[in-house]
Amino acid sequence: MNFKKPLLALALLASLPFAASAAEGISYTYAEGGYLRTDTDFGDAEGFGANGSVAIAPNFHLFGGFSGQEVDEFSVGGVRNDGFDFDQWRAGVGYNHEISPRADLLTRVAYERADVGGANFDGYSVEAGVRGALAPNFEGYALAGWEDGSDFDGDFYGRVGAHVKFSPMWGVSGDVKFAGGDTQLFVGPRISF
């Protein structure tokens, strides 16, 4: 019996999920920076954030981000406390699979680190959702995620965002993350490659 044809067919079938590229109008290679605000139960933080992503294969990308924020004053149990710095780092890998000509299924996993007033917290996050080109100059995404770590309790979160393109290279992006009682907002310019 000749096994070459069935093995070749099986190999081609197994490679199908990896053969597709990103949906039309979506780039996974970009850099962005801008204003960041986090509203929490104990106080509000403001600062800046920078994010980037680079496509390393048709369906895979590496991504990362840094944010630096400052909480001016906060209250715990009615007691006023001095402010502190709040920095976050994130680095991970993502997988995108075209589910329509203008939309991708997106999954990502990341290492997370936070420095809150001198105390460090390490953890991870996983998220999945949809990212799509809703118009030639507008794309959006919606993701559901889970973040956990050895130093903090796990929590579900939701993330929605949009990118308005002024040209193929330049645009403005915005992102809102809802986690527990906290809301984090980012807005700023993006350059896509």
N, C-alpha and C positions, 0 to 999 in steps of 0.2 A: 504494500500500500504506500502511496506517495503522500508524505506528510508536509511537503513544502508548501502547497497551495493553502491547506487549512491553517498552517502556522503563519503564513504571510497574511492571510485574511484576519486572523486573530490579532496579529501585531498591529495591523492598520486600524482595526476596531478599537484596540486598547489606546491607540494614540489620538483618536478623535477628540477627546476632551481637551488635549493639549495643543491641537492643531489650530484652533480658532485664535483670533487676535481680539483686541479690544473692539468694542462696538464703535461704529462710525461717529466721529466727532468727540471722542473721549481720549484724553492723553493721561498716561500714568507717569509722565516725566514732567515735573514742575517744581517751582520754588515759590513760596509765599511768605509774607510777614505782615504783621499788623497789630491792631489793638485787641486786647483780651480782657474780659471782665468775668469774674466768678461771684455769684451771689450765693451765700450759704446761710445757715441758721444762726451762726455766731458772728458773722461779719461779711463784708464785701471786699473783694480784692480786685485791683486793677493793675495792668501792666502791658506787656507785649508778648507776642508769640511768633515763632518761625517754624514753618513746616516744609518738608520736601519729599519727593518721591522720584524714583528712577525705575523705568521698565528695564528688566534684565533679560526678559524673554517675552514672546507674544502674550503669555498669560500670567506672568509673574512680575512683581515689582517689590522693591525695597522702599521703606518709608521711615521717616523719623520726624521728631519735632522737639522743640524746647520752648518753654514759657517761663517768664519771670514776672511775678506779681508781688504786690505789697498790700498787706492788710493794715490800714492806719490804726484803728482802734476796734476792739471787739468786746462783747459782753458775754459772760458765762455766769448764770445764776444771779444776774443783776449786778455783778461786780465788773467794773470797767478795767480792761487790760490794755497794755501798750501794744502797738502793732508789731508785725514780724514779716519777714520775707517768705515767699512761697514759690518755689521753683519746681518744675516738672520736666522730665526727659522721657522720651518714648522712641523706641526703635523696633521695627518688625518687618515681616514679609507678608505680602498679599497675593491672592490668586483671583483673577477675573476670568469669567467665562461668558461669552456672548450668548444671551438668551433671546435676543431679537436684533435686527440690524442697528438699533439705536439704544440698546440697553444691555448692561452686564450684570450678572450675579457676582457679588463681591464678597470674599471672605478674607479676614486678616487676623493675624496673631502678633502680639507685641510684648516686649519687655517694658515695664513701667517703673520709673523711679521718681520719688518726690522728696524734696528737702523742705520741711516745714519748720521754720524757726530754729534750725540747727539739728533737728531730728530727721533721720533718713528712713524712708519706707520703700521697700522693693516689692514688685509684684508683676502681674501679667494681665493681659486682656485678650479676649477673642471677640470678634464681631462679624456679623454677616448681614447682607442686605442687597439693595439694588441701586445701581448708579446708571443714569441715562441722559442722553442728549434730548431734551424736551423741545428744543428749537435750534436752529443753526448757531445762535449766539448764547444759548442758555442750557445749562445742564444742572441736574440735581441728584441728590442721593438721600436715602433713608437707611439707617443701620440700627440693628439691635445688638447689644453686647453684654459681656460679663467681665468684670474686673475683680481680681482677688490677689492676695499676697499673704506672706507670713506675718506681717505686722498690722494688717487691717482686715476687717470682715469683707467677704465678697458681696458684690452688689450688681444688679442689672442696671443697664443704662440704655438710653436711646440717643441717637445722633441724626440730625437732619442738616443738610447743607445745600448750597447753590453756588454756581460759578457763572457770572455774566461776562461774556467775551466782547471786548472792544475790537479785537483783531485776532488772528490765529495765535498770536504770541501773548498778548496782554489782556488782562481782565481783572475783575474784583471777585473775591470769594468770601463767603460767610458760612459759619458753622455754629450750631447750637447743640450742646450736649446736656441732657437731662439725667441726673443720677441722684436717686433718693430725693432729698429736699434741695439739692444744689442744682444750679443752672450756670453753664459756662458758655459765653458768647465770644466768638472770634470774627473779625472782619478786617480785610486788608487786600492789597494788590497781589496778583499772581502772574507769574511769567511761566508759560508752557513751552516745551520744546518738542 
